[in-house]
Amino acid sequence: MNHDLQGVSARTDFYTVVHKGLRKRLFEAVVLAGTTDYADPDDRTQLAATVAEVVTALREHAEHENEFLHPIIAEVLPQVARTLASEHEEHNQALDEVETAFEVAFAERTGAAAHLAYRLLARFAAHFLLHIEEEEAGQGQVWALAGEARFAAGVTAFKRSRTLEQSMAGWALMLPAMNPAERAAMFRGLRDGAPEAVFTAALRVAEKALDARAWGALRSPVDPSGDMTDRAA
C-alpha cells in the first residue's frame, strides 16, 4: 500500500471515524492500565470493564473488515487482503495474551503482574496503530481500483447488517473522537437518509456521549431551527 499521508476524502470511507474511536478508547485503556491501583477494588473493576470493552470493540471491528471490506480488497489487491487478514489473526492472538495478563494481574495484584499486563496492552497498541495506518493510507488505492460503487456497496451492506443497538454502540465509540465537521456531516447524512427513529436514537447517543460544548456545537450546523433538541428529548 501507498504509505504517503492522504487527506480524508469525501468519498465512501470505511476507516477514518471508526479508527479515531478505536484509537481514543485504546489510548485511554493504556493510560488507565498504567495508573490503576490494583489494591483498590473499584479501580480494578473500572480497569477490567475498560479492557473488556476495548478488546471487544477491537475484535468486532476486525470481524467487520473481514466480512465486508476484505472481499473487496481481495478482488483488486489480493496480496494486501491476505496481509491484512494475517495481521488480524495476529491481533486476535495478541488480545488473548492481553486478556490473560490482566486476569493474572487482577488475581495476583502485584506490581510485576500489573506492569506486564500494561506493557502487553501498550505493545498491542503500537502494532495496531501501524496496522490501521496501513489501512487508511491504502484506502485511496482501493477506491481507484475497485470503484466507488463497489466500495459503497460494501459499506451499505455493513450498515444494513447492524441492529439499532449495535449502531448506537458504534456511535458512542466514534462520536467523542470525531471533530465537529465530521459529526455534523454524519448527522446531516442520518437526517437526510435514515429513518426518523434512527436519527432520534443517534441524537440521544450524541447528547449522552458528548460534553455540553461539543453537543451544542453539533446542534447548530445540523439543524439551525433547533428541532434536534426537540427530537432528542
N, C-alpha and C positions, 0 to 999 in steps of 0.2 A: 504494500500500500504506500501511497504518497505520504511522506512524513511532514510535508510543508503545512504550516498552520493555515487554516482556511476560515473565513468568516462564516457566521451562521447564515445559511441560505433560507429564503422564504419558501423553498420547496418542501415537499413532504419530508419530515425529519423524525426518524425513529429514536435518535440518540440524545440530542442535546439536553432537553429539560429533565428527562429521567436520570441521565448521568449526573446532572447537577444535584438532584435529590439524593442519589446514592453516595456521591462524594460527601455531601453535608452530613448524612447520617453516619457514614464510616468515619469521618474525621471526629465527629462528636463521640463516637464509641471509643476510638483510640484514646482521646483525651480523658474520657471518663475512666477507662481501664487503668490509666496511669495515675489517677488521682484518688481512686476509691480506697476507703479504709475497710479492709476485709474483715476487721474485727467488729465492724458495725453492721448489724443485720439489715438495717434499712438501706445502707449503702450497697450491700451485697445484692439485695433484692432489686434495687434500681439497675445495677450493672447487669445482672442476669437477664432482666427484661430487655435492656438495651441491646445486649449481644444477641439474644434470641431474635429480636425484631430485625436487626440489621442482617443477620445471617439468612433469615427467611426471605427478606427483600432481595438479597443478592442471588440466592438460588432461584427465586421465581423469575427475576429478570433474565438470567441466563436461559431458563426454560423458554421464556417468551421469544428470545432471539433465536434459539434453536428451532423453534416451531414455525415462526412467521417470517423471519428475516434471512436466516442462513440458507434456506432453499433458493431464495432469490439470488443471493451472493454466489451460491454454487453453480447457478446457470451461466454466470459470466466470469467469475473468478474462483474456479473450483479449489485451487490450492489455498487461497485465502480462507475460504469456507472451512477447509479441513484444519487449517491452523487455528482458527477461532474456536472450532469445536473441541480441538485438543486442549486449548487453553481453558475452556470451560470445564473440562474434565479435571484438569489440574487444580482449578479453583475449588471445585467440589471437594477434592481430597484435602486441600489446604483448610477449607472450612471445617471439615471433620476434625482435623487436628486442633483448630482453634476451639471448637466446642468442647473437645476432650480436655484441653488445657485449662479452660475456665471451670469445668466441672471439678477437676483436681484442685484448682486454686480455691474454689468455694469450700471444698471439703477440708483441705489442709490449713488454709488461712495463714500460710507462711509467706514471708517476703519473697523467697525464691520462687515459689509456685506462682505467686501473683505476677512477678516480673516476667516470668517465662510466658504466661498467657498474654500479657501486654505486648511482649516482643513479637509473638506469633501473629497477633492481630495486626500490629504495625507492619510486619513483613508482608502479610497478605495485602494490606492496603497499598504498599509500594508496587507490588506486581499487578494489582488490579488497576491502579492508575495508568500504568503503561498500556495495559490491555484496552481500556476504554479510549485512551488517546489514539491508539491504532484504529479503532473502530470509527471514531469521529473524523480523523484525518482522511480516512478512505471512503467516507460516505459519498463524496462528490464523484469518485470513480464509479461507484455502483450506480448512482443516478445516471451518469453518462452512458454506461454500458447496458444497463437493464431498462432504462427509460422510466420517466416519471410515472406513467400509468401503472407499470408493473410494481414499482415501489409503493405507490399509493394504495394499490390493492392489498398488499401485504399488511400495511398499517391499518387499513379498514377492516380486514379480517381479524386482526388482533383486537381492535376496539369492539367488534361485534361479539367476540368470544367472552367478553368481560361481563360479569354481573354488575349491577349498580353498586353493590357493596365493594366489589373489587376495584371499580373505578374510583370510588370515594377514597379507598386506601391509597391508591396511586396518586390522587390529587393531594392528599395530606403529605405524602412523601415529597412531591415536586414543588408545590406552591411556595413554601418558605425559602426554597433555594433559587427561585426564579427572580428575575429583575422585573420592574414594573411593566416594561413594554411586553415582555413575554407573558405575564399574567393577563394583561389587557387583551392581547391577541388571542389567548386561549379562551377567555370568556366571550369575546366577540364571536369566535367560532361556535361556541356552545349556544350562545343566544340565537345565532342565525341558523344553526343546523341541527341542534339537538332538541329532543322533546322537552317540554316545559318542566317535567319532573326532574330530568337530568340536570337542567340548568339550575333549578332551585336547589337541588342537592349539592351541586358544586359551590353555590353561594354559601351554603351553610358550612361546608368544609372550609372554605376560604376564611369566613368570619372567625371560625374557631382556630384555624392553623396560623393565621397572620396576626401580627401585633396591630394595635389601633392605627398607627401611621400607615402601614402597608395596606391594611384593609380600606382605609379612607382614600388612599391613592388609587386603589383598584376601582372603586365605585365610579368615580368621576368620568374617566375616559370611556368606560364600557357603557354607562347609562347616565348621561348628564341629567336626565329628568329626575334621578333619584329613585326610580322604580325598583332598582335592585334591592334597596333596603327593604321595601315592602315584600318582595318575593322571599327574602331570606328570613323574614320574621316568623 
